[in-house]
Amino acid sequence: MANPNLQQSNSIFGNTAYIAPSTTSLDVAWTHNGSTALTGLTPAVNSVNKINSMLVSNVSGAAATVTIGISNNPTYASGTPYYVAFGIAVPVGATLIVFDKTTPLYITENQSVGVLVGTASALSIVASFEVIT
């Protein structure tokens, strides 16, 4: 794996990805740039994704829980998850700031981000990130 030197990066592109789990099973099917799939927010070879913020909004009529983890494998279920949020209840009509620019996370090509919700179709998750090469 080639982890780019951040001080000597060639390019930095801003992106926004989103996921709205329709089941209570693990979901890693992030979408960005309108329709581009980005499984697990895993970056391309020779790049790193810097996640600047992640918001979880409850779009349902009842409280719902969210768990967000980072796996040490690009195929989330094949690795060990390390949780940044675990079973947090998001009230009706509320938005949870899981992390923001003061606590960014770097996802390398051997890692992935997964989401698990307690209620299907209740939460919408949005991540702002930079692709650094």
C-alpha positions in Angstrom: 0.0 0.0 0.0 1.3 3.4 -0.9 0.3 6.0 1.6 0.9 9.5 0.0 3.1 12.0 1.8 0.6 14.7 2.7 3.2 17.5 2.5 4.1 16.6 -1.0 0.6 15.8 -2.3 -0.1 16.3 -6.0 -3.8 17.0 -5.7 -6.6 17.5 -3.2 -10.2 17.1 -4.3 -13.2 17.9 -2.1 -16.1 15.4 -2.1 -19.4 14.7 -0.3 -20.6 11.2 0.1 -23.9 9.9 1.5 -25.6 6.7 2.6 -29.2 6.0 3.7 -29.3 2.4 5.0 -32.6 0.8 3.9 -32.0 -2.3 6.1 -30.6 -2.9 9.6 -27.7 -4.9 8.0 -24.2 -3.5 7.7 -24.0 -0.9 4.9 -20.9 0.2 3.1 -22.5 1.4 -0.2 -21.6 5.1 -0.1 -22.4 7.3 -3.1 -20.6 10.5 -4.1 -20.6 13.0 -7.0 -24.2 12.2 -7.6 -24.1 8.6 -8.6 -20.5 7.2 -8.2 -20.3 4.3 -5.8 -17.5 4.4 -3.2 -17.6 1.2 -1.2 -16.6 1.8 2.4 -15.2 5.2 1.5 -12.0 3.3 0.6 -9.7 5.4 -1.6 -8.1 4.5 -4.9 -4.6 3.1 -5.0 -1.9 5.7 -4.0 -4.4 8.1 -2.4 -5.9 8.7 1.0 -9.4 10.0 2.0 -9.4 12.6 4.7 -12.9 12.6 6.2 -13.5 16.1 7.5 -17.0 15.6 8.9 -19.8 13.1 9.2 -23.4 14.0 10.1 -26.3 11.6 10.9 -29.8 13.0 10.4 -32.9 11.2 11.6 -35.5 11.5 8.9 -38.1 9.2 10.5 -40.9 9.6 13.1 -39.0 7.8 15.9 -35.6 7.8 17.6 -33.1 5.6 15.8 -29.6 4.3 16.6 -26.4 4.4 14.6 -23.1 2.6 14.8 -20.2 3.7 12.6 -16.9 1.9 12.4 -13.6 1.8 10.6 -12.4 -1.6 9.5 -8.7 -2.5 9.0 -9.7 -4.1 5.7 -11.0 -2.6 2.4 -13.7 -5.2 2.6 -15.3 -4.0 5.9 -16.7 -7.4 7.0 -13.4 -9.1 6.5 -11.5 -6.9 9.0 -11.9 -5.8 12.6 -14.1 -2.8 13.1 -13.0 0.0 15.4 -16.0 2.2 16.3 -16.2 6.0 16.2 -19.8 5.8 17.2 -21.6 2.9 18.8 -25.3 2.5 19.3 -25.9 6.3 19.6 -29.6 7.3 19.6 -30.5 10.1 17.2 -33.8 11.8 18.3 -36.6 12.5 15.8 -35.7 15.4 13.6 -32.2 15.8 15.0 -28.7 15.7 13.4 -25.8 14.1 15.2 -22.3 15.4 14.5 -20.2 12.2 14.7 -17.0 14.2 14.0 -16.0 17.4 12.4 -13.0 19.1 11.0 -11.4 19.4 14.5 -11.1 15.5 14.5 -10.6 14.4 10.9 -10.0 10.7 10.0 -7.7 9.4 7.3 -8.9 6.3 5.5 -6.2 4.5 3.6 -6.6 1.9 0.8 -6.5 -0.9 3.4 -9.4 0.5 5.4 -13.1 1.1 5.0 -16.1 2.8 6.8 -19.3 0.9 7.6 -22.6 2.0 9.0 -25.2 0.0 11.0 -28.6 1.4 11.9 -31.1 0.2 14.4 -34.1 1.2 12.2 -34.3 0.7 8.4 -34.6 3.9 6.3 -34.6 6.1 9.4 -31.2 7.8 9.1 -29.3 9.7 6.4 -25.5 9.9 6.8 -23.4 12.5 5.0 -19.6 12.7 5.0 -17.4 15.5 3.7 -14.0 14.3 2.6 -10.9 15.1 0.6 -9.2 12.7 -1.8 -5.4 13.4 -1.5 -2.9 12.0 -3.9 
